[in-house]
Every structure is written in C-alpha cells, then in structure tokens.
Amino acid sequence: MEKYLAPSLLSANFYNLENDLAALKDENVKYLHLDVMDGMFVPNISLGVPVIESIKKNTRDDYILDTHLMVERPERYITNFKEAGADILTIHQEATKDYCEVLTIIKDQGMKAGISVNPETDIKKIDDCLSIADLVLVMSVHPGFGGQKFIDGSLDKVKYLQDVRIKNGYKYMIEIDGGITIKNVKSVCEAGVDIVVAGSAVFKNDIRKNVKDFNNIIKSF
C-alpha cells in the first residue's frame, strides 16, 4: 500500500493560508489533515465547517480532505462536513456510544469513514468496527494540542492494526498523528503506517524542503 504525508493544517499560517497550500500543491501533496476541535472533547477550539468549505471550493480536487473530528457526539455533524467537502471523516471511539453505527452513516453519505483512539485507549476496543473502517487513526500524542512529544507506545498499536489487517484481509489505511518529525518518521513507516500526519515539522520554515525531506523517507517504503 502506498504511503502518504498528510500535513496538519492546524500548524499552517492562517494569515497566509493560500501561500501555504500552494507550497503543498507544488510538492504534489495529496492529503490535507484538518483537525476539528469543539472545546468539549478536547479543551481547545479549532477550525470548522466554513474553513473546510472554503478550502474545498478554492482548491477543487487538489487535495483529499482528511477531516479529524475531535468533538462530542460527532454524528450530529456528519451532513455538515459532507456538504463542506470532507472526503474522509474520522471520529473518536471515546466521543460517541455507537461508533460502529456512526461509521456506517458516514459511509452511507459517500465519505470514507475513520475511527481514532486516544493514547490511553486500548486499541482492541475498536476490533468490532475494523471490518467497516476505511481508516484507523492512532493518536501518538494527547489530542487537542500541537507540539507534543511522540508517545513511543503508539507503535505497538500500529503493529497490532497491521497484523489484524493482514490476518483478516481488511482494507483500512493506518494513520498516525502527533509528534511526527523527520527523525522518527522512518520508524512509524516501518511499523505499518500508511498516512503520516505532521504539523509543525512541515509548516515551520521552508515548507517545500520539509515536504521533500519527509517524502524522501516515506516514499522509500
């Protein structure tokens, strides 16, 4: 399975977002990771439907909008994000009681459905929905804040998901988010990650060079 870099827009320069997106396009970035926070599931509040709608409208099909909902009861907003242009909608196992049903609703709306778990959550808790998930996101930091250090135990979850995928012939992609740098990206790719989310490591200083450096490693797998 091909591997991809998904820059996290939360670390972009929102004062000059058009230029940042143009730099990513120049380097043939396909996935944009969009963190949506409600101030309840996580302490912070971040971008929402209007921002995603604007990006989709002005970039057309340049990017796959990988939308990560860190919100309570995400089922309330599925239609909103579909209409805004989200291509992938990822919810948290911890944020809703009927997460398997919510994944089915997302898929019925024509989006790919992702499930995510926090660092303290046993990865086996989502075994019951892996057969229908299009994507599984492993949080390698505590959600809601940027700039945190990578939690090493996250790789065990990735390896578990890789083993389960192979054993059962599942088709989900494995994504990791939090604390990814040019120094540890090789280890997460080796563990089985397909989509690497990186924020400040992409947007700090020279975006084009940073993307090249990441892809030199990611695309070697």
Secondary structure, DSSP 8 states (H G I E B T S, - for coil): ---EEEEBGGGS-GGGHHHHHHHHHHTT--EEEEEEEBSSSSS-B---HHHHHHHHHHHTTSSEEEEEEESSSGGGGHHHHHHHT-SEEEEEGGG-TTHHHHHHHHHHTTSEEEEEE-TTS-GGGGGGGTTT-SEEEEESS-TT-SS----TTHHHHHHHHHHHHHHHT---EEEEESS--TTTHHHHHHHT-SEEEESHHHHSS-HHHHHHHHHHHHTT-
